[in-house]
Amino acid sequence: MSSPNRTQPGDAMSGSGSLHTDAQLRKDAYGASARKETIVDRYGIWLSGYQIRRRIKSFDGLRVADIGCGHHARFTSRILDRVQSALLADITLSRALKSHPKVRALEGYLPEVLFEVESASQDLVMCISVLEHIWDPLGALKELRRILAPGGTLLISVPTWRGKWFLEFSAFRLKTSPAEEMDDHKMYYELQTFWPLLVQAGFLPHQIRCYRYKFGIGLFSVCKLA
């Protein structure tokens, strides 16, 4: 898909305004390679999915956006028969997803890939293990807030600084996690640093709940636009 708003490799800007070259931008979404997921990968994905299902009791009839969903959108692909529509965004998406009648597929980089999405158009927005990979997390959060409909819910997860040691040990020493994913990390977070970003993005304090999960190596945030 092409768009005047879509960022192409070499065009993405960091929060400081510096231009990033082709070599600095990843070319494929998670899951696009032939690499097989390890038990560590699968367990982490299961824990995130468990948190999502804890917070969202029913997906029936929802307009769902899965931002940074991965090449195969593993979670959202399992609920496509229940949702009204699915907005999927990542650097690359599988052909099967792009051809699904309920899917609107956007390929590109955050936050620019969301510029063409209508404001207040999504009931549920998910951004799971994504913000640590991008140069402008606040810009992305503002876009996630913008596309969320009144009464909607935004679910976000990011790794903590405590998790940095575990994730890098698993990837670089044990080889049980993808090293390329860890090398693509730009930031780690804690409650004291992530909560203010959500407020700056436009959420009110009473709309935000943040807590640690994955045994402390991750931070999960639930933002309700009530």
N, C-alpha and C positions, 0 to 999 in steps of 0.2 A: 504494500500500500504506500502511496506517496502522498505527501501533503506539504503545503508551504510552511506548516508549523512543525513538521516532523524533523527531528534531528538526525543527521546522517553521520556515519563514522568520521571523526575528525572535527565535528562541529559542536560537540557538547561543551558547555561552559561550566566551570566549577563555581562554587560560591564566591570565590575571590575574583572571578572574572577572567582567569587565565585559560587560554585555549589548550585543549587536550588533543594530542595527535592520534592518528589511527592506531599506533602501537599501544597507546594507553587505554583504549576502549575495548572491552570484550566484544566478541563478534557473535557469540551464541548464548542462548539462555541455558539455565540449569536443566540437565536432562537431554540436551541435544546430542551429546557425544555418545559413543558406543560403550563408554565406561559403565560397568554394572554397579548398582548401588550396594553399599556394604550394610551390615547389620546396624552400624552406627548411624548411617544415613537414614535407614528405614525407621529406626527407633525415634530419631529426632523429628522426622516427618509425622510419625504417629502421635507424638506428644503435642505437636502443633495442631494437628487435626482434632485431637481430643479437646483442646482448649476452645477451638472454634465451635465444636458441637456442644460444649458446656454453655456457651454464651448464646448460641442461636438454636432454639428448640425446634424450629421448623423452617425449612427453606422453601416451602410450598408457595409458589406465586411471587417470589421475590425477584427484584431486578438486582442481580449480583455482579459486582466488579471484583475481579481477582487480578491485582496489579503486581507484576513481577511473579506471575503464576508458574513460571517454568515452561519448558518447551512443550510438555504434554499436559500441563495444568492438572496434575494428578488428583488434587482434591476436588476442584470444581467439575472435572469431567465425570465424577461419580454422582453428582447431584443435578446434572443437566436435565434429567427427565422430570425434575420437581420444580425447577425455577422458571420464572417467566422469561428471563433473558440472562445472558452472561456476557459481560464485557471483559475480555481477556487481553492483557497487555504484557508484552515482554520483548526482548530483543529479537527472538525468533519464536515462531509457533508452528506446531505440526500441521500438515495438510489436513489431517482429519478434523482438527479443531476449527480451522479456517473454513471448512466446508459444512460445518454443522449449522442447521437452520436457526438455532437459538443463539449462536455465538456471533458477537461483533469482535473481530480480531484486530488489534492494533500492534504493530511491530515498530519498536523504536526505543528511545531512551527517556527515562524520567528526568525532570518533570514534563518535558516538551511533548511527549507522546500523548499526554492527557489534554493538551490545549484544545483539541477539536471535540472533546466530550462535553455534552450539554451540562450546564449547572443543575444541581439538585435533581439528578436523574437516576440515582442509584439508591436502593434501599439498604443494601449491605455492601460495604467496601472492605476488602481484605488486602493487606500488604504484609506478607509473612516472610521474614528473613530477607528483606530487600534493602531497606534504607542504609544498612551498613556498606552496601556496594556502590552507592551513588555519591556524587560530589556535592549535590545541593539538597540535603534532606529537608530543610525548611521549605524550599520551593516545592518539593514533592508533597509534603504534608499540607501545604496550602491548597494544592490541586486536589488532593484526596478530600479535604474538607469542602471544597467548592462543588464537587460532583455528588456529594452526599445529600440525599433528600431529607427534608424535615421529618423527624421521627426515626431516621435511619441510624445505623450502627457502623462504626469504623473499627476494625480489628487490626492491630499491628503487633509484630514481634521483632525484636532486635536483640543481638547478643550483648551481654554485659562484659565489663572489664574482667570480672572473675572468670567468665567463660573464655576469654582470650587465650589463657594458658592451656585450658583443656582442648579447645578447638585446634590450636596450633600443634599441640603435642600429638593429637589424634591424626592430623593431616601430615605433618612433617616428619614425625618420628615413627609412629605406629603404621602410617600409610592406610588408615582405616576411614579417612575422610578425604574428599578431593582437595589436593593442595592448591589447585588453581582457584578454587573458591576462596580459600583463606588469603591467598595472595591478592585477591580482588577487594578485600575489605579496606574501607577507608576510615572507619570509626567504630568504636564500641561505646556503650552507654551505661548509665546508672539512672535510677529514679530521679536524682537531683538534677541531672542534665537533660533527661528526655522529657520530663513533665513540662519544663518551661518552653520547649519547642512546640508542644501541643497547644499551649496557651498562645504562643506567638502565631501559630497557624490559624487561630480563630476560635478554638474551643474554650468554653468557660470552665473554671475549676470544678463546678458541680457536675459537669458532663464527662469528666475524665476519671478513669480508674486504672491505675498501673500497679503491677505486681510482678515479682520474680517467679519464674517457672523453670522447668527443665533442671531442677536441682540447683537453681541459682545462676546457671550460665546464660539464661535468657530473661528478657523483660517483655511482658505481655501487657498491652494497653487496650482498653475498651472505651471508646468515645461514642456517646449517644447524643445525637443532635435533636434534643427534645425542646 
